[in-house]
Amino acid sequence: MDSKTNNKFAESVSWEPLRKGGASFKTHNLTQINSNRIEFQTSLGAKIVYFIFTLFGVAMSIAFYYFKIVDIEISSFFPMLIGAAFAVGGGMLYYFGTVPIVFDKGNGFFWRGRKNPENTIGGSNLKNSTKLTNICAIQIISEYVKNSNNAFDSFELNLILTDSQRLNVIDHSNLKQIRLDAKVLSEFLDIPVWDASEINSTSLQK
């Protein structure tokens, strides 16, 4: 944990990963829309990954459907269902992976979702939104992610709120970019960055 976090309030904040898993590639680019608005926009690489999943599923379903039509022997429709599952999964990845992530001084809100809090009843009551005045620090933490295909360190950029709760912003493996984005947000919101990214990281210790 960075020395800047050595205070009683920081001790009341969780330093465990907020979201399980992560991405082994950069998922978002930070873009300044104007002097009052910053957005994390889905990277081209992430969109390509989501599109490939969807396209693979659609192609598999069509191929096996064609084989059935022309009486090529296939034991069941199970391969078509697998293809459909890939297509649906890819579509969901794209839908959730391209959710807007916005910091807007104009209406005074942060939100992660397709609903602008300004246009909803209760505004800040949305699950993944808060008033900018509720954000007191930016947290960077790491998580070692291991699955059947590979293992990597993923880094969360979270918002720490005045009540010690946290909101996740992004989560991917490019620590250099995470730190650069945190710096920009720190200056935009005039709040500190609390960087504990090396505590649980394995690659940084090698």
C-alpha atoms as one frame of an Amber mdcrd trajectory, in Angstrom:
protein
   0.000   0.000   0.000   1.270   3.458  -0.851   2.417   5.488   2.128  -0.251
   8.055   1.292  -2.872   5.550   2.405  -1.492   5.114   5.899  -4.388   6.677
   7.766  -7.416   5.476   9.708  -9.828   6.064   6.856  -7.729   3.958   4.465
  -7.750   1.151   7.014 -11.547   1.152   6.896 -11.490   0.554   3.142 -11.292
  -2.950   1.673  -8.099  -3.720  -0.238  -9.373  -7.000  -1.622 -10.413  -7.308
  -5.294 -13.847  -5.826  -5.846 -14.541  -7.829  -9.016 -13.370 -11.388  -9.516
 -11.458 -12.066 -12.707 -10.287  -9.463 -15.174  -8.963  -9.158 -18.704  -5.529
 -10.087 -20.042  -5.657  -7.153 -22.481  -6.448  -3.441 -22.270 -10.213  -3.114
 -22.348 -10.708   0.668 -22.274  -9.263   3.965 -23.420  -9.733   7.120 -21.356
 -11.040   9.966 -23.509 -11.597  13.599 -22.549 -14.805  14.677 -24.273 -14.551
  18.263 -23.052 -13.313  20.175 -20.006 -16.209  18.832 -17.919 -16.508  15.251
 -19.138 -14.222  12.222 -19.252 -15.239   8.778 -20.483 -13.710   5.320 -20.564
 -14.497   3.975 -24.014 -14.150   0.337 -25.038 -10.865  -0.325 -26.827 -10.773
  -1.619 -30.390  -8.999  -4.769 -29.194 -11.812  -5.570 -26.766 -14.463  -5.014
 -29.427 -12.603  -7.364 -31.781 -12.471 -10.084 -29.096 -16.211  -9.756 -28.429
 -16.961  -9.776 -32.166 -14.856 -12.893 -32.773 -16.748 -14.800 -30.074 -20.059
 -13.797 -31.613 -18.989 -14.480 -35.205 -17.544 -17.891 -34.293 -20.803 -18.912
 -32.640 -22.955 -17.739 -35.539 -20.689 -19.437 -38.094 -20.720 -22.711 -36.147
 -24.514 -22.739 -35.855 -24.995 -21.979 -39.558 -22.458 -24.622 -40.595 -24.043
 -27.409 -38.581 -27.528 -26.349 -39.654 -26.388 -26.599 -43.290 -24.930 -30.063
 -42.686 -28.294 -31.181 -41.342 -30.149 -29.737 -44.339 -27.978 -31.577 -46.851
 -28.236 -34.814 -44.853 -24.595 -34.970 -43.844 -24.565 -37.330 -40.911 -24.346
 -35.505 -37.597 -25.500 -37.337 -34.497 -27.473 -34.479 -32.937 -28.198 -30.780
 -32.843 -25.824 -30.408 -29.902 -23.042 -28.722 -31.961 -25.581 -26.153 -33.144
 -26.501 -25.415 -29.532 -22.823 -24.921 -28.681 -22.524 -22.467 -31.558 -25.627
 -20.626 -30.398 -24.180 -20.440 -26.879 -20.972 -18.881 -28.242 -23.001 -16.372
 -30.240 -25.144 -15.394 -27.257 -22.086 -15.258 -25.001 -20.235 -13.041 -27.465
 -23.250 -10.776 -27.752 -23.454 -10.448 -23.977 -19.727  -9.725 -23.755 -20.150
  -6.959 -26.289 -23.238  -5.531 -24.587 -21.756  -5.433 -21.091 -18.219  -4.699
 -22.290 -19.294  -1.536 -24.083 -21.271  -0.051 -21.188 -20.569   3.711 -20.899
 -18.245   4.748 -18.047 -18.597   8.483 -17.481 -17.307  11.228 -15.185 -19.377
  14.355 -15.822 -18.844  17.607 -13.930 -21.762  19.113 -15.818 -24.325  17.075
 -13.893 -21.958  16.166 -11.060 -22.147  12.385 -11.487 -20.055   9.313 -12.172
 -21.922   6.392 -13.699 -21.154   3.015 -15.190 -24.149   2.044 -17.286 -26.481
   3.124 -20.036 -28.686   5.239 -17.789 -27.648   8.807 -17.076 -28.404   9.398
 -13.353 -29.558  12.899 -14.228 -32.442  11.387 -16.186 -33.591   8.920 -13.513
 -35.656   9.314 -10.386 -33.349   9.342  -7.389 -30.283   9.869  -9.560 -27.498
   8.706  -7.290 -29.538   5.661  -6.204 -28.441   3.793  -9.322 -26.230   0.847
  -8.392 -23.119   1.902 -10.307 -23.288   5.651  -9.969 -22.498   8.324  -7.418
 -22.124  12.058  -7.101 -18.603  13.223  -7.857 -18.513  14.895  -4.440 -18.814
  11.424  -2.848 -15.528  10.263  -4.402 -12.523  10.853  -2.156  -9.774   8.682
  -3.703  -8.826   6.394  -6.571  -7.716   2.888  -5.658  -5.463   0.625  -7.722
  -5.195  -3.003  -6.613  -4.080  -6.215  -8.267  -5.483  -9.711  -8.561  -3.772
 -12.862  -9.782  -6.134 -14.486 -12.270  -5.691 -18.112 -13.268  -7.899 -20.191
 -15.524  -7.577 -23.262 -17.714  -5.937 -21.292 -20.542  -3.551 -18.848 -18.892
  -2.621 -16.873 -15.794  -2.025 -13.144 -15.456  -2.220 -10.145 -13.148  -5.268
  -7.952 -13.592  -5.465  -4.486 -12.049  -8.589  -2.811 -10.763  -9.143   0.915
 -10.845 -11.764   1.606  -8.184 -13.357   4.706  -6.715 -13.315   5.053  -2.938
 -16.345   6.858  -1.560 -16.649   8.938   1.587 -18.535   6.086   3.336 -15.634
   3.639   2.609 -17.613   1.861  -0.114 -16.042   1.272  -3.526 -17.164   1.372
  -7.146 -15.253  -0.439  -9.859 -14.337   1.516 -12.978 -12.113  -0.773 -15.096
 -10.176  -4.022 -14.609  -7.456  -5.223 -17.004  -3.804  -6.300 -17.152  -2.111
  -3.165 -18.484  -0.802  -1.615 -15.242   1.070   1.183 -16.997  -2.144   2.361
 -18.651  -4.140   1.932 -15.435  -1.704   4.222 -13.636  -1.774   6.810 -16.415
  -5.581   6.793 -16.385  -5.616   7.120 -12.591  -3.337  10.155 -12.826  -5.652
  11.856 -15.324  -8.686  11.121 -13.149  -6.837  12.322 -10.066  -6.215  15.697
 -11.697  -9.728  15.880 -13.139 -11.406  15.172  -9.779  -8.675  16.697  -7.573
  -8.377  13.578  -5.399  -5.424  11.308  -4.518  -4.460   7.965  -6.045  -3.926
   5.123  -3.573  -1.793   2.568  -5.402  -1.524  -0.888  -3.867  -1.057  -2.677
  -7.188   2.128  -4.483  -6.153   0.754  -6.135  -3.020  -0.965  -9.126  -4.675
   0.868  -9.004  -7.975   2.986 -11.998  -8.941   4.522 -10.709 -12.179   5.869
  -7.587 -10.534   7.744  -9.715  -8.011   9.539 -11.820 -10.630
